[in-house]
Amino acid sequence: MWRQRGEKCGAVKGERGGQYVGFSECLFRSVMTTPAGSGRGFGSVSWWGLSPALDLQAESPPVDPDSQADTVHSTPELDVLLLGSVDGRHLLRTLSRAKLWPRRTFNFFVLENNLEAVARHMLIFSLALEDPEKMGLQERSETFLEVWGNALLRPPVAAFVRAQADLLAHLVPEPDRLEEQLPWLSLRALKFRERDALEAVFRFWAGSEKGPEAFPMSRLWDSRLRHYLGSRYDARRGVSDWDLRMKLHDRGAQVIHTQEFRRWRDTGVAFELRDSSAYHVPNRTLASGRLLSYRGERVAARGYWGDIATGPFVAFGIEADDESLLRTSNGQPVKTAGEITQHNVTELLREVAAWGRARASRGDPEEQQSSEASPEPGTPAAPTPQSFIVHFLPLNSAETLHHKSCYNGRFQLLYVACGMVHLLSPELGACVAPGGNLIVELARYLVDVRQEQLQGFNTQVGERARAAGFAPQTEARPSETFARFCKSQESDLGSTDPAVAPGTPSLDVLAQPLEASSPAPEGLTQPLQGGTPHCEPCQLPSESPGSLSEVLAQPQGALAVSNCESDSKTGV
C-alpha cells in the first residue's frame, strides 16, 4: 500500500500494487536563480550527443599491412569501446561511410550508465535497419528525428514506438530468437537482472501503464524548466536568445535558428516536421528513473532528467558533407539546424539501408553469391550485416573490464563522452591496444558553463589521458570539440600520474549524487515503487558552487525502478 505524502502536495493516487503512480500536482515554491556556470541544464541523463557524429574508421589507427597479410582469407576487425555515446550517432555514421574504406568487421562495445540509453540504442538501430519495403526513407528519417529529439510525438510515430517496443520486450528474454531476428545485436554481456530491467523499460514504452499521467511530459518539461530558471522563468525567451547568440553561436553553431531553439526550450519539440498541433503524445523513450531525497527518505521517481539547455541540434545539425547546406547570405545561414539535421539523417539512413537490404537477402543464394563476389580492383567492398555487431556491456563495468582477458589490450579505439570522463583511468587505458587511439568529447557546447571552466576541463582531460597511458596526437587537427590521443607503445597499467592517481580527486566533480535537495520539486517527478540502495558515484570536493562536475553529471545509479526491483529480488 502506498503511504501518504505531506499535506501540501496532497496524497498519492493510484491502484494498489501498481508499479508507478501519479502525484497530485503542486507548485514548487522554492525560487532559485541559476547563475552562469551552474550547469544544471545538462541534467543527469544524456539522450543525445553534444558533439557532431564521427566516422570511427577515420579516427582509428590504419590497418597494419603485416596483420592484413596474415588474414588473407579473413576480414580485418575494428574493435571500438564507446563510453556514453548515448544515441548511436557515431556508429551509424561509421556504417554509412563504410563503403569509402577497405572491408572491415566492426565490433562496437557500448557502455552506458542507464538501461534506458541501451533501450534507445536498440530502438534507433532497429529503425535505421528497418526494411525499406515496410517503411520508406522519408518516413524513417522523420520518425528517427521525432523519437530521437522531440519530447512530444505525433500519434503515428507513437504507435511505431509502441509496436517496436513490444517486439523488443518479447525478444530480450529469448536470446536465440533475438540473435535470429537481430543478428547485429549482442546482450550476452549484460547481467540477468539488467536484461529483466531492460525488458521492463520496453514494456513501459509499449504502454503497460495507460493514460497520459503515466508520463506527463509537457508538465514535467515545464516544471523542470521552472526549477532550472528560477526567477528568470518569466524572461525565459530572453534567456534562450542569450544562450543561443552569446554561447552556441560564438562556439561554432551559428546555423541554429532563434525560432527553433526557442521552440525547443519552451516545449521540448526540436524538429517540427508537421503542424505544431500534431505533437501531443509524450515521448516515453525520454523517461528515466532517479532516486530523490524527500524529507530524509529516498524516493524512486520517474521524470525527465535530460538536457534542457543545449538541445539535440549539435549531433547532426551543425556540420554537413554538402558544403552548400552551410552557405550564408548577408551573414545569415540559408539553412536552419533542423533542415541540416533532416538532410544529414536522411542521407545517413539511405546509406545504412544497404546493411538492412543485405540482411534481407541472406536467404537468397544467388543474391548472396553476387553480394560476396570480388569487387572491382580499387573499389571498397560493400558491407554485409555480418560485418558489425553492437555489444552492450554491463552498467558500472568500466573499472573492471581490464580484469577480463578478452578485453585487456583489445580495442583499437576508445571513445569517451564528456559526461563519462571521470571513468578515464589507467585501468580503462589497459583495455586499449598499444598504438590505439583515444577520443574524448569536450564540453564545448554546454551553454551554461563559463569559458574558464571549459579550459580547466580540457586541461584535466589531458592529465587523465596521460595518466591512462595516452599522449596527444601530434598530427591531429586542432579541435575544440574533441581531444585526440594515442596509446604509447610502452605504456602499462602501472604508469600512473600522481596528480590524478586513482582515489585522488582531480576533476571538480564529474558525477553528482542522485539525490536532489529536499524537498524535491513534485512537478518534476512521477513517484516509483522501490528505493533500494544504489551504486553512488564518488563525489569529489569542489571549491566553487559552479563546478563543471555538475554539468557533466551522469550518475551511475540513475536506473529505472525496475533495476532497483531486480536488485532487491536477486540480492545483488
Solvent accessible surface area in square Angstrom, and as a share of the most:
residue,aa,sasa,rsa
1,M,175,0.78
2,W,55,0.19
3,R,117,0.43
4,Q,116,0.52
5,R,27,0.10
6,G,5,0.05
7,E,158,0.71
8,K,156,0.66
9,C,19,0.11
10,G,30,0.28
11,A,49,0.38
12,V,20,0.11
13,K,114,0.48
14,G,56,0.54
15,E,144,0.65
16,R,186,0.68
17,G,65,0.63
18,G,23,0.23
19,Q,58,0.26
20,Y,31,0.12
21,V,10,0.06
22,G,9,0.09
23,F,9,0.04
24,S,38,0.24
25,E,123,0.55
26,C,21,0.13
27,L,135,0.67
28,F,66,0.27
29,R,167,0.61
30,S,66,0.42
31,V,112,0.64
32,M,72,0.32
33,T,79,0.46
34,T,5,0.03
35,P,83,0.52
36,A,54,0.41
37,G,0,0.00
38,S,13,0.08
39,G,0,0.00
40,R,109,0.40
41,G,0,0.00
42,F,6,0.02
43,G,8,0.07
44,S,2,0.01
45,V,1,0.01
46,S,11,0.07
47,W,1,0.00
48,W,6,0.02
49,G,5,0.05
50,L,8,0.04
51,S,0,0.00
52,P,8,0.05
53,A,15,0.11
54,L,16,0.08
55,D,12,0.06
56,L,0,0.00
57,Q,6,0.03
58,A,60,0.47
59,E,15,0.07
60,S,10,0.06
61,P,29,0.18
62,P,125,0.78
63,V,37,0.21
64,D,76,0.39
65,P,100,0.63
66,D,105,0.54
67,S,54,0.35
68,Q,74,0.33
69,A,65,0.51
70,D,121,0.63
71,T,51,0.29
72,V,116,0.66
73,H,184,0.82
74,S,64,0.42
75,T,44,0.25
76,P,23,0.15
77,E,87,0.39
78,L,0,0.00
79,D,11,0.06
80,V,0,0.00
81,L,0,0.00
82,L,0,0.00
83,L,0,0.00
84,G,3,0.03
85,S,1,0.00
86,V,8,0.04
87,D,2,0.01
88,G,0,0.00
89,R,4,0.01
90,H,0,0.00
91,L,0,0.00
92,L,0,0.00
93,R,56,0.20
94,T,0,0.00
95,L,2,0.01
96,S,10,0.06
97,R,68,0.25
98,A,10,0.07
99,K,96,0.41
100,L,100,0.50
101,W,82,0.29
102,P,80,0.50
103,R,78,0.29
104,R,23,0.09
105,T,31,0.18
106,F,2,0.01
107,N,13,0.07
108,F,0,0.00
109,F,8,0.03
110,V,1,0.00
111,L,1,0.01
112,E,5,0.02
113,N,4,0.02
114,N,3,0.02
115,L,0,0.00
116,E,4,0.02
117,A,1,0.01
118,V,1,0.01
119,A,0,0.00
120,R,1,0.00
121,H,1,0.00
122,M,0,0.00
123,L,1,0.00
124,I,3,0.02
125,F,2,0.01
126,S,8,0.05
127,L,2,0.01
128,A,0,0.00
129,L,5,0.02
130,E,29,0.13
131,D,45,0.23
132,P,44,0.28
133,E,165,0.74
134,K,158,0.67
135,M,16,0.07
136,G,38,0.37
137,L,40,0.20
138,Q,118,0.53
139,E,93,0.42
140,R,5,0.02
141,S,1,0.01
142,E,8,0.04
143,T,5,0.03
144,F,2,0.01
145,L,0,0.00
146,E,0,0.00
147,V,3,0.02
148,W,1,0.00
149,G,0,0.00
150,N,0,0.00
151,A,1,0.01
152,L,20,0.10
153,L,3,0.01
154,R,30,0.11
155,P,59,0.37
156,P,86,0.54
157,V,4,0.02
158,A,5,0.04
159,A,44,0.34
160,F,31,0.13
161,V,6,0.03
162,R,108,0.39
163,A,66,0.51
164,Q,22,0.10
165,A,0,0.00
166,D,62,0.32
167,L,64,0.32
168,L,1,0.00
169,A,1,0.00
170,H,79,0.35
171,L,1,0.00
172,V,2,0.01
173,P,68,0.43
174,E,78,0.35
175,P,57,0.36
176,D,116,0.60
177,R,88,0.32
178,L,10,0.05
179,E,92,0.41
180,E,130,0.58
181,Q,75,0.33
182,L,15,0.07
183,P,34,0.21
184,W,4,0.01
185,L,8,0.04
186,S,21,0.13
187,L,7,0.04
188,R,157,0.57
189,A,39,0.30
190,L,8,0.04
191,K,91,0.38
192,F,162,0.68
193,R,43,0.16
194,E,8,0.04
195,R,39,0.14
196,D,83,0.43
197,A,1,0.00
198,L,0,0.00
199,E,33,0.15
200,A,33,0.25
201,V,8,0.04
202,F,0,0.00
203,R,91,0.33
204,F,14,0.06
205,W,4,0.01
206,A,24,0.19
207,G,8,0.08
208,S,73,0.47
209,E,36,0.16
210,K,169,0.71
211,G,40,0.39
212,P,102,0.64
213,E,80,0.36
214,A,12,0.09
215,F,2,0.01
216,P,15,0.09
217,M,1,0.00
218,S,66,0.43
219,R,41,0.15
220,L,1,0.01
221,W,5,0.02
222,D,46,0.24
223,S,21,0.14
224,R,18,0.07
225,L,4,0.02
226,R,119,0.43
227,H,49,0.22
228,Y,8,0.03
229,L,2,0.01
230,G,14,0.14
231,S,67,0.44
232,R,83,0.30
233,Y,23,0.09
234,D,135,0.70
235,A,60,0.46
236,R,76,0.28
237,R,138,0.50
238,G,46,0.44
239,V,18,0.10
240,S,1,0.01
241,D,34,0.17
242,W,147,0.52
243,D,12,0.06
244,L,1,0.00
245,R,127,0.46
246,M,92,0.41
247,K,36,0.15
248,L,0,0.00
249,H,33,0.15
250,D,102,0.53
251,R,26,0.09
252,G,32,0.31
253,A,0,0.00
254,Q,99,0.44
255,V,16,0.09
256,I,1,0.01
257,H,85,0.38
258,T,20,0.12
259,Q,129,0.57
260,E,12,0.05
261,F,1,0.00
262,R,59,0.21
263,R,64,0.23
264,W,0,0.00
265,R,7,0.02
266,D,40,0.21
267,T,61,0.36
268,G,1,0.01
269,V,7,0.04
270,A,1,0.00
271,F,4,0.02
272,E,64,0.29
273,L,41,0.20
274,R,104,0.38
275,D,98,0.51
276,S,69,0.45
277,S,87,0.56
278,A,29,0.23
279,Y,13,0.05
280,H,111,0.49
281,V,34,0.19
282,P,30,0.19
283,N,0,0.00
284,R,37,0.14
285,T,0,0.00
286,L,1,0.00
287,A,4,0.03
288,S,3,0.02
289,G,2,0.01
290,R,26,0.09
291,L,4,0.02
292,L,6,0.03
293,S,25,0.16
294,Y,13,0.05
295,R,134,0.49
296,G,74,0.71
297,E,90,0.41
298,R,102,0.37
299,V,14,0.08
300,A,3,0.02
301,A,2,0.01
302,R,7,0.03
303,G,0,0.00
304,Y,2,0.01
305,W,8,0.03
306,G,0,0.00
307,D,7,0.04
308,I,0,0.00
309,A,2,0.02
310,T,2,0.01
311,G,0,0.00
312,P,0,0.00
313,F,0,0.00
314,V,0,0.00
315,A,2,0.02
316,F,12,0.05
317,G,0,0.00
318,I,15,0.08
319,E,100,0.45
320,A,14,0.11
321,D,98,0.51
322,D,62,0.32
323,E,125,0.56
324,S,63,0.41
325,L,18,0.09
326,L,54,0.27
327,R,142,0.52
328,T,77,0.45
329,S,55,0.36
330,N,156,0.80
331,G,62,0.60
332,Q,122,0.54
333,P,39,0.24
334,V,54,0.31
335,K,78,0.33
336,T,38,0.22
337,A,0,0.00
338,G,13,0.13
339,E,86,0.38
340,I,0,0.00
341,T,0,0.00
342,Q,54,0.24
343,H,65,0.29
344,N,28,0.14
345,V,0,0.00
346,T,26,0.15
347,E,67,0.30
348,L,14,0.07
349,L,0,0.00
350,R,116,0.42
351,E,53,0.24
352,V,0,0.00
353,A,5,0.04
354,A,34,0.26
355,W,3,0.01
356,G,5,0.05
357,R,129,0.47
358,A,22,0.17
359,R,49,0.18
360,A,77,0.60
361,S,23,0.15
362,R,88,0.32
363,G,72,0.70
364,D,53,0.28
365,P,101,0.63
366,E,139,0.63
367,E,85,0.38
368,Q,66,0.29
369,Q,136,0.61
370,S,79,0.51
371,S,53,0.34
372,E,111,0.50
373,A,60,0.46
374,S,105,0.68
375,P,67,0.42
376,E,127,0.57
377,P,128,0.81
378,G,87,0.84
379,T,71,0.41
380,P,50,0.32
381,A,14,0.11
382,A,65,0.50
383,P,22,0.14
384,T,23,0.13
385,P,10,0.06
386,Q,105,0.47
387,S,8,0.05
388,F,2,0.01
389,I,57,0.29
390,V,1,0.00
391,H,36,0.16
392,F,2,0.01
393,L,1,0.01
394,P,18,0.11
395,L,9,0.05
396,N,62,0.32
397,S,12,0.08
398,A,3,0.02
399,E,109,0.49
400,T,70,0.41
401,L,5,0.02
402,H,19,0.09
403,H,136,0.61
404,K,114,0.48
405,S,107,0.69
406,C,71,0.43
407,Y,20,0.08
408,N,79,0.40
409,G,30,0.29
410,R,78,0.28
411,F,0,0.00
412,Q,50,0.22
413,L,0,0.00
414,L,0,0.00
415,Y,1,0.00
416,V,0,0.00
417,A,6,0.04
418,C,3,0.02
419,G,1,0.01
420,M,0,0.00
421,V,0,0.00
422,H,34,0.15
423,L,15,0.08
424,L,1,0.01
425,S,21,0.14
426,P,7,0.05
427,E,46,0.20
428,L,0,0.00
429,G,1,0.01
430,A,18,0.14
431,C,0,0.00
432,V,1,0.01
433,A,22,0.17
434,P,83,0.52
435,G,25,0.24
436,G,1,0.01
437,N,18,0.09
438,L,0,0.00
439,I,0,0.00
440,V,0,0.00
441,E,5,0.02
442,L,11,0.05
443,A,2,0.02
444,R,52,0.19
445,Y,7,0.03
446,L,4,0.02
447,V,0,0.00
448,D,10,0.05
449,V,1,0.00
450,R,98,0.36
451,Q,98,0.44
452,E,108,0.48
453,Q,25,0.11
454,L,12,0.06
455,Q,104,0.46
456,G,29,0.27
457,F,6,0.03
458,N,63,0.32
459,T,82,0.48
460,Q,38,0.17
461,V,1,0.00
462,G,10,0.10
463,E,45,0.20
464,R,29,0.11
465,A,0,0.00
466,R,126,0.46
467,A,3,0.02
468,A,4,0.03
469,G,9,0.08
470,F,5,0.02
471,A,39,0.31
472,P,74,0.47
473,Q,28,0.13
474,T,134,0.78
475,E,140,0.63
476,A,31,0.24
477,R,159,0.58
478,P,136,0.85
479,S,46,0.29
480,E,113,0.51
481,T,12,0.07
482,F,13,0.05
483,A,20,0.16
484,R,24,0.09
485,F,12,0.05
486,C,45,0.27
487,K,15,0.07
488,S,33,0.21
489,Q,128,0.57
490,E,141,0.63
491,S,27,0.17
492,D,92,0.48
493,L,75,0.37
494,G,67,0.65
495,S,54,0.35
496,T,49,0.29
497,D,39,0.20
498,P,114,0.72
499,A,61,0.48
500,V,10,0.06
501,A,26,0.20
502,P,84,0.53
503,G,86,0.83
504,T,62,0.36
505,P,62,0.39
506,S,26,0.17
507,L,5,0.03
508,D,58,0.30
509,V,6,0.04
510,L,5,0.03
511,A,3,0.02
512,Q,18,0.08
513,P,40,0.25
514,L,0,0.00
515,E,40,0.18
516,A,27,0.21
517,S,93,0.60
518,S,58,0.37
519,P,82,0.52
520,A,7,0.05
521,P,6,0.04
522,E,9,0.04
523,G,5,0.05
524,L,8,0.04
525,T,3,0.02
526,Q,2,0.01
527,P,0,0.00
528,L,4,0.02
529,Q,81,0.36
530,G,39,0.37
531,G,29,0.28
532,T,34,0.20
533,P,110,0.69
534,H,32,0.14
535,C,78,0.47
536,E,73,0.33
537,P,17,0.11
538,C,97,0.58
539,Q,114,0.51
540,L,29,0.14
541,P,101,0.63
542,S,47,0.30
543,E,182,0.82
544,S,60,0.39
545,P,124,0.78
546,G,10,0.09
547,S,4,0.03
548,L,8,0.04
549,S,0,0.00
550,E,37,0.17
551,V,0,0.00
552,L,0,0.00
553,A,0,0.00
554,Q,7,0.03
555,P,0,0.00
556,Q,14,0.06
557,G,6,0.06
558,A,1,0.01
559,L,24,0.12
560,A,10,0.08
561,V,1,0.00
562,S,9,0.06
563,N,5,0.02
564,C,10,0.06
565,E,44,0.20
566,S,13,0.08
567,D,29,0.15
568,S,67,0.43
569,K,166,0.70
570,T,77,0.45
571,G,70,0.67
572,V,107,0.61
